[in-house]
């Protein structure tokens, strides 16, 4: 597959497929890649028993992981290997066993080797559960060959 010949949407999808195949953590947690487009990604996950803490709510680490996965897929849509440089999360409301959480990532800025992405996490009722901001950094390498 020649990355240079793909439309931006097709390139984003192809990069996501390559990443998905190697992303054991995201797949192991039962996450689903709902959509991907240049600078955007949506991933969903159902909170299971093992994801709950001593308060009976979803452990914040799982919410962070969901958001981080959406961030990773959004910032890797340009066929440049990109990693997290800095991330922060604000928890707004609890999530519970059985809740279907959706993390929607969107690009805020992308200049040079750095990017900023905002990720909103909501439950199945559309209630705002958390807000995540990720700062990305491109590194050497591509997901797909530039020439076929």
Protein Blocks (a to p, Z undefined) as FASTA:
>chain_A
ZZklpcfklmmmmmmmmmmmmmmmlmmnopacfbdcehiacddddddfklpcfkopacfk
lmmmmmmmmmmmmmmmnopacddfbdcdddfbdcdehiacddddddfbdchjbccddddd
ddfkopafbdcdddddddeddfbdfbZZ
